């Protein structure tokens, strides 16, 4: 490969954000396109991010009592059809298996687009008494949705996710679990991924097929578009009635269970890229970065340089940081741009002169600021800087979210934002689906959520002028 | 549920081993059957074992430089057909997807039965120069094989596994990796699962479809039947030639890459059950057991008993053990049999009298031995016993393997073992596939492996009398 800077190989964000995104996922070696149309290959640099997400989310789930299980990947057609709204939502976008080996199947099966029906079928046989409740199960798996337009991480025919499915004795407990898991997602996004989110409830039009209520966290990307980043659904007794999932309560009466489901997927990697990335490539928050520091030796063939680089690496690894030395035969400049493209939060440059002076250079990926540090103070400086980078990344994303959230008090203001700016619009809404559909048709704008934190901006719907019911976040979404 | 002992609900091993196995997987709550024919639901107790297997294997893989990735789950038919032997081996047992959403696909795709073809297709585009080698990739996923007869863990239409796929510059390096991964599997089985294995090479008849050589580890179940527990394949340049995977070497010449693949699956949970289980249920080796100790309070309603149980639990958890207290309202006897059925390596019984005397009872699951220990010495005793249980379980399995391995010097001895005993037969073999096929036809016995540790038992093939080539392990297999 020629030694030109990697950064020259990518489009700038301001020029073409979509092309910038595609360039970054490829050049940062997160994915590759495959010959299976609409499916991607997740390469080591991308999969390592997913492994860190899994580890951290799974730990948080288990702290709330979640147990992991594994359900079959196939759903017989008759099972998919048991809940009417659910099948209407998913049947048009599933992949159908019609043959097993050389023989046609008696009943065709789809590859799971989501597993509510499989969990219901299982719970029906597994739940008998109130002593069997609650069931708080989750699975990590891949799902398939036959999308026409696909984009890496954001929308692909197969993607990885976790899906939690719970069953409870009471509606109260189900509502509590739905909210609890939404909070787990929100805290994870803010604390670990440094992505601020808006928590709220979906409108009836936007809720999950078969749900009584869908809660969501919505994040704002660098280009002002929204990304639904995690959802948590309360099914009430809808699925239980369709599938006949009943338990005997402590007065020996038969009752339907109350159910929830909640999921987060590899889509969130798209959010990390589009919230934090810049024209030099990916920028990973330290807490999720598979490698946190690259030590880059300068004039590495000079005696003692590589040894010193490894000494620093081992010292920092001993402090619990994830560190690598780049000792390949590429030029330092190329190594710098590679480390930047891959979003590694910090690099340490160390050459013969530095060693002589007992110093080295730290370069922050997020600000690209260079800091000279004496080798004696290196560990302390890295320990101070790493959480600072994490915090600064969150603060910048939070400022961007606030700067790109607009209030609209009437139709003119509403239209103006989506014509001339980009971001979230907070506006009062009448609560009618017809109005929501009109907004979508007119401007390709959808309701993102009815935020839990409500405020009253006016008495009338900003779009249609009818009596206002709720304040809603609106946006163009991925 | 009635308070009768769980053990009464299962068939004894000696009466009907197959039924005992089925009873244990159900009563220990490892799996449930699903309405998707031939597929199982892996319940929390079963999945937690798989999570421990994953964690430990993944750590060992990464120590050898393995990186995790994720490939699509679908294989277009034309891709599956690229390597002739491979497609012949797998096409008869794959599930075919023919429709995406409402439309028929232009080309049907199968759900991966294994992913050699997908990795090859990816490597073809990703490998250019010797600098790109080696590639040492692995994925954790589920695969589908359309089996007619299925049994939980042992043979099901969908199962979970890991599959490693590597590409190397030289044949030497590929052979080395094939052997290295077989050793990782063997060490894992022996050190973590307490299952002794025979390492060797498969005959041409038994090797993987498309492989130049297949290495295997073979374990002996309690009933004397063999279980192939992990395999590692060397493909030489076979797949590379079929897919055109070439690199430029350091003299600028085009060369084919040398490839390997290796896998271990949820099948290994079947081995854990059938090697260590007994008439009271599952027996889990401490290193893989999700819960290692159950503290069972006696007369738990008496003041101080539950507090003491939790105090012991916290003390032992602080020492790094995985401990639970069973404070349900079941009787102690029922709790004992539940802990035994689930194979939890140790239980601690503590009641008002014990507390008065400053003592408790430890009961080992493997030997069912009861040991009175003073509370002061409990931690030290558990720290001594836990590795002892692990070691004793291995030693017993090893002794069973040795007692059930027979030498056959001629056809009479060969036939006698499989007619009147059960286990492995070590015997010299002529090396001809026709002879191997005859043995299978006559006695439903297959070659398990040509062990790396060879010895010469005679000059002639024990079965057909022709000149002997190698010593082979024979057995009836799952």
Interface residues (C-beta under 8 A of the other chain):
Chain A: X32 X34 X35 X36 X39 X40 X41 X42 X43 X44 X47 X48 X50 X51 X67 X68 X69 X70 X71 X72 X73 X74 X75 X76 X79 X92 X93 X94 X95 X96 X97 X98 X99 X100 X101 X102 X109 X111 X118 X121 X122 X125 X126 X137 X141 X142 X144 X146 X157 X158 X160
Chain B: X32 X34 X35 X36 X39 X40 X41 X42 X43 X44 X47 X48 X50 X51 X67 X68 X69 X70 X71 X72 X73 X74 X75 X76 X79 X92 X93 X94 X95 X96 X97 X98 X99 X100 X101 X102 X109 X111 X118 X121 X122 X125 X126 X137 X141 X142 X144 X146 X157 X158 X160
